[in-house]
Amino acid sequence: MNKLVYVVDDDEIFHFIIKKMLDQEADNVVVTSFLCAEEALEHLTSPTQPLLPSLIILDMNMQRMNGWDFIEAFRDIKPSLQQPIPIIMCSSSIDVRDMQKVQRTPELMAYITKPLDANKMKVIGEFL
C-alpha cells in the first residue's frame, strides 16, 4: 500500500530534491507537494480527501503562513483527523531558539536542517 507524504515548502527545488531522495529511500511513497501551508490545511480538512498522509514534511519559513502558523492551525483540526500524523520540520535555520521551540512542540517528531543528506533522509524514513 502506498504511503502518502505531504511536503509543505515554498521552494520548488526542495520539492524536486525530496521527491528524488524519497524515491531512493522508501518504497511505495507518494509525495503531494504544497507550495503554501494554507493549501495543505485545506487538503487535510477536505471531505473529498480519501487518504490522510503518513507524514508531513514542513518548512519553517514560508510566505503568508509559516510552519509555526501551520502547527497552530493543525492543532485545531487534529481532533477531527482519523489518525495521528507525524510532522517533521525541515528548515535552513540553525537558530538554537528554533530548535528549542521544536522540542516544546509535541506535534513535531523531528527537526532536520537543509540541505538534505543520506543521514537526514534516514530520519525521515523512520516515520514512513
Backbone bond lengths (Angstrom), bond angles and torsions (degrees), N, CA, C in turn:
res aa  C-N    CA-C-N  psi(-1)  N-CA   C-N-CA  omega(-1)  CA-C   N-CA-C  phi
1 M - - - 1.453 - - 1.529 109.85 -
2 N 1.305 116.07 138.50 1.461 120.39 -179.26 1.526 111.83 -72.19
3 K 1.308 114.63 144.59 1.463 121.20 174.34 1.517 107.60 -105.65
4 L 1.305 115.73 130.40 1.452 121.90 -178.39 1.527 109.25 -94.25
5 V 1.332 115.94 130.75 1.461 121.95 176.49 1.521 107.89 -121.63
6 Y 1.328 115.99 126.94 1.463 120.87 172.56 1.524 107.80 -91.44
7 V 1.323 116.47 129.12 1.463 121.32 172.10 1.521 106.04 -112.22
8 V 1.337 115.62 116.79 1.459 122.19 -177.24 1.522 107.27 -113.12
9 D 1.333 115.70 102.47 1.464 121.46 -174.85 1.521 107.84 -159.97
10 D 1.325 116.57 139.86 1.470 119.24 -177.90 1.527 112.96 -87.47
11 D 1.326 116.90 8.47 1.463 121.87 -179.83 1.535 109.47 -106.71
12 E 1.334 116.73 109.55 1.465 120.78 -177.67 1.526 112.51 -63.52
13 I 1.312 117.51 -31.79 1.468 121.04 178.90 1.533 109.94 -65.75
14 F 1.332 116.73 -39.41 1.466 120.35 177.17 1.531 110.26 -60.90
15 H 1.336 117.43 -41.16 1.470 120.63 178.11 1.529 110.39 -58.89
16 F 1.313 116.55 -44.58 1.463 121.34 179.89 1.532 110.58 -61.22
17 I 1.328 116.07 -47.30 1.467 121.28 -177.55 1.526 111.32 -64.19
18 I 1.326 116.81 -47.16 1.472 118.08 -176.19 1.523 111.58 -68.72
19 K 1.331 117.72 -33.26 1.470 119.25 175.64 1.526 110.20 -61.93
20 K 1.323 116.81 -46.07 1.470 120.42 178.79 1.526 111.15 -60.52
21 M 1.331 116.19 -45.04 1.465 120.16 -176.98 1.532 111.35 -69.27
22 L 1.332 117.73 -37.23 1.466 119.89 177.90 1.521 111.25 -67.30
23 D 1.323 116.80 -35.88 1.467 120.04 176.43 1.521 110.88 -59.30
24 Q 1.332 116.67 -36.57 1.461 121.15 -179.87 1.530 111.81 -79.50
25 E 1.322 116.13 -31.93 1.463 121.57 -173.40 1.535 112.92 -81.06
26 A 1.327 117.12 -40.30 1.462 119.73 -171.12 1.525 111.17 -137.89
27 D 1.319 114.57 149.87 1.463 120.36 176.55 1.528 109.50 -89.49
28 N 1.313 115.52 154.20 1.465 122.08 172.85 1.523 114.00 58.19
29 V 1.319 116.78 38.20 1.457 120.69 177.04 1.518 108.90 -105.50
30 V 1.337 115.10 129.35 1.460 121.67 175.54 1.516 107.00 -112.76
31 V 1.327 116.55 124.29 1.465 121.48 -178.34 1.519 109.36 -101.59
32 T 1.321 115.57 128.81 1.459 121.71 171.85 1.525 106.80 -111.01
33 S 1.324 115.79 123.47 1.460 121.28 -175.19 1.522 111.13 -98.17
34 F 1.316 114.72 138.51 1.466 122.14 174.43 1.517 107.98 -129.74
35 L 1.320 116.44 126.03 1.465 120.68 179.22 1.526 111.65 -86.54
36 C 1.343 117.07 -9.19 1.467 119.91 175.34 1.528 109.12 -141.39
37 A 1.313 115.47 148.22 1.463 121.74 -175.64 1.524 111.90 -66.57
38 E 1.337 117.01 -34.48 1.465 120.15 -178.53 1.528 111.28 -59.17
39 E 1.320 115.78 -40.95 1.462 120.71 -179.17 1.533 110.84 -64.58
40 A 1.319 116.90 -40.84 1.467 120.49 178.14 1.524 110.91 -63.18
41 L 1.324 116.93 -41.23 1.463 120.61 178.39 1.525 110.95 -63.98
42 E 1.328 116.77 -39.96 1.468 120.39 177.43 1.521 110.59 -60.66
43 H 1.325 117.20 -41.92 1.468 120.71 178.94 1.517 111.34 -63.85
44 L 1.335 116.78 -40.97 1.462 120.33 -179.06 1.519 111.99 -63.37
45 T 1.328 116.95 -32.04 1.460 120.60 -175.59 1.525 112.99 -99.83
46 S 1.318 117.23 -1.16 1.460 120.76 -177.72 1.528 111.12 -69.74
47 P 1.329 117.13 129.42 1.469 119.22 178.17 1.529 112.50 -67.81
48 T 1.324 117.41 -17.38 1.466 120.36 179.42 1.523 112.53 -90.83
49 Q 1.325 117.00 -0.69 1.468 121.36 -179.84 1.522 108.65 -81.85
50 P 1.346 118.14 103.90 1.467 120.07 -174.01 1.529 114.26 -76.00
51 L 1.318 117.24 -26.73 1.458 120.47 -172.85 1.529 110.31 -126.12
52 L 1.329 115.60 125.88 1.461 119.88 175.85 1.527 109.13 -85.70
53 P 1.333 116.92 152.21 1.460 118.50 179.78 1.532 111.71 -70.75
54 S 1.334 114.94 150.85 1.462 121.46 173.82 1.522 110.32 -80.17
55 L 1.342 115.30 -19.94 1.460 121.33 -175.19 1.521 109.01 -159.91
56 I 1.339 115.56 144.63 1.462 121.47 171.64 1.522 107.67 -118.32
57 I 1.328 116.07 126.69 1.466 121.59 173.65 1.524 105.57 -104.83
58 L 1.318 115.79 118.64 1.459 122.54 -166.87 1.520 111.73 -121.36
59 D 1.325 115.95 128.45 1.460 121.07 174.25 1.525 108.93 -78.87
60 M 1.320 116.76 146.85 1.461 120.79 179.12 1.524 111.48 -80.64
61 N 1.326 116.93 -45.37 1.456 121.08 -172.43 1.519 111.10 -106.92
62 M 1.334 115.39 104.71 1.463 121.23 177.81 1.525 108.18 -134.08
63 Q 1.325 114.99 163.75 1.458 120.68 176.69 1.534 109.32 -68.72
64 R 1.289 117.27 158.97 1.472 125.78 177.18 1.524 112.07 56.82
65 M 1.317 117.88 -78.39 1.465 121.36 -178.50 1.524 108.68 -111.78
66 N 1.338 116.61 116.47 1.466 119.09 -179.62 1.531 110.60 -88.30
67 G 1.314 115.99 -179.12 1.460 120.87 -177.15 1.518 113.66 -60.50
68 W 1.324 116.95 -38.11 1.472 120.23 179.50 1.523 110.60 -67.63
69 D 1.340 116.93 -38.92 1.471 120.63 176.27 1.530 110.19 -63.20
70 F 1.334 115.77 -39.49 1.466 120.61 177.79 1.531 109.91 -59.50
71 I 1.329 116.64 -45.76 1.475 120.85 -179.54 1.527 109.92 -59.15
72 E 1.341 117.21 -44.04 1.469 120.93 179.16 1.526 110.49 -58.66
73 A 1.336 116.94 -46.94 1.463 121.08 179.90 1.531 110.75 -67.75
74 F 1.325 117.29 -36.90 1.461 122.17 179.62 1.529 110.32 -62.00
75 R 1.326 117.10 -37.57 1.473 120.83 179.06 1.531 111.05 -58.49
76 D 1.328 116.63 -35.08 1.465 120.76 -179.58 1.528 112.25 -69.80
77 I 1.341 116.88 -34.00 1.470 119.19 -177.03 1.533 112.90 -95.09
78 K 1.332 116.35 -15.21 1.473 120.67 -175.96 1.529 113.41 -52.67
79 P 1.346 120.25 -42.43 1.468 119.48 -179.41 1.534 113.49 -62.58
80 S 1.327 117.51 -24.78 1.470 119.87 -177.78 1.537 112.85 -88.29
81 L 1.320 118.11 -6.63 1.468 121.26 -179.52 1.531 109.84 -81.99
82 Q 1.334 116.34 145.55 1.465 120.45 -175.69 1.527 113.15 -77.85
83 Q 1.318 117.76 -10.88 1.463 120.38 -177.97 1.524 108.97 -149.91
84 P 1.335 116.99 154.31 1.464 119.12 173.66 1.533 109.66 -70.77
85 I 1.310 116.53 143.33 1.463 121.17 179.54 1.532 108.16 -123.19
86 P 1.334 117.55 111.61 1.463 119.01 176.82 1.527 110.68 -68.36
87 I 1.329 115.18 146.15 1.462 121.54 178.56 1.524 108.36 -123.33
88 I 1.327 115.56 132.61 1.465 121.67 173.34 1.522 106.78 -113.06
89 M 1.325 115.95 125.61 1.454 119.18 176.57 1.519 108.26 -89.06
90 C 1.311 115.36 134.16 1.459 122.09 -177.92 1.520 107.57 -129.16
91 S 1.321 116.68 120.07 1.458 119.66 -174.83 1.522 110.58 -151.83
92 S 1.314 115.44 162.16 1.462 119.84 175.72 1.531 111.07 -85.56
93 S 1.332 117.56 -5.71 1.465 121.17 -178.31 1.529 110.71 -71.67
94 I 1.323 115.16 133.12 1.467 120.23 172.73 1.528 109.92 -116.39
95 D 1.336 115.90 19.62 1.464 123.03 179.42 1.531 109.36 -66.03
96 V 1.323 116.44 127.45 1.465 121.90 -178.50 1.527 110.75 -59.16
97 R 1.335 117.23 -36.25 1.475 120.31 179.91 1.528 110.94 -62.53
98 D 1.329 116.76 -38.11 1.465 119.60 177.64 1.523 110.20 -64.23
99 M 1.314 117.00 -44.03 1.462 120.85 -179.20 1.535 111.05 -64.77
100 Q 1.336 117.00 -36.92 1.460 120.10 176.86 1.525 110.69 -66.73
101 K 1.332 116.55 -39.29 1.463 120.68 178.46 1.529 110.52 -64.02
102 V 1.325 116.96 -38.43 1.466 120.94 176.56 1.530 109.82 -59.53
103 Q 1.318 116.77 -43.99 1.469 120.40 -178.76 1.530 111.79 -64.41
104 R 1.329 116.99 -26.73 1.475 121.09 179.17 1.531 112.36 -90.31
105 T 1.324 117.71 3.48 1.461 121.94 -176.10 1.523 109.00 -110.40
106 P 1.341 117.87 102.72 1.468 120.33 -173.23 1.524 114.41 -62.88
107 E 1.330 117.97 -24.82 1.469 120.07 -179.92 1.524 112.36 -69.62
108 L 1.323 117.22 -21.60 1.466 120.86 -176.37 1.526 110.58 -91.99
109 M 1.333 115.14 123.40 1.461 121.41 -179.12 1.527 111.90 -87.52
110 A 1.345 116.16 -26.12 1.462 119.72 -176.93 1.527 108.96 -161.55
111 Y 1.323 114.15 162.86 1.456 122.09 175.06 1.522 107.39 -129.02
112 I 1.315 115.59 123.72 1.467 121.09 -177.23 1.526 108.23 -123.15
113 T 1.327 115.49 134.78 1.461 118.89 178.13 1.526 110.42 -93.24
114 K 1.317 114.63 147.81 1.467 121.53 174.44 1.515 107.65 -85.40
115 P 1.307 119.50 151.16 1.469 127.81 -0.54 1.519 111.35 -76.54
116 L 1.317 114.70 158.38 1.459 121.21 179.12 1.523 110.80 -75.56
117 D 1.325 114.93 151.50 1.463 120.68 173.36 1.532 107.44 -143.79
118 A 1.312 117.10 -178.17 1.468 121.00 -175.31 1.525 112.20 -60.67
119 N 1.325 118.41 -40.33 1.469 120.99 -179.77 1.522 111.78 -65.54
120 K 1.330 116.74 -40.31 1.466 120.08 178.79 1.523 110.65 -68.52
121 M 1.333 116.65 -33.68 1.462 119.96 177.27 1.530 110.77 -68.33
122 K 1.326 117.31 -30.48 1.470 120.35 176.27 1.530 110.41 -64.16
123 V 1.329 116.43 -38.81 1.471 120.59 177.50 1.524 109.23 -61.75
124 I 1.322 116.63 -45.43 1.465 120.55 178.21 1.523 109.82 -61.96
125 G 1.330 116.48 -43.08 1.461 121.29 -179.55 1.521 114.03 -59.90
126 E 1.329 117.56 -27.92 1.466 121.95 179.40 1.533 111.40 -64.41
127 F 1.313 117.38 -23.25 1.458 120.91 -176.90 1.525 112.91 -98.98
128 L 1.333 116.91 2.52 1.463 119.93 179.78 1.514 111.86 -97.63
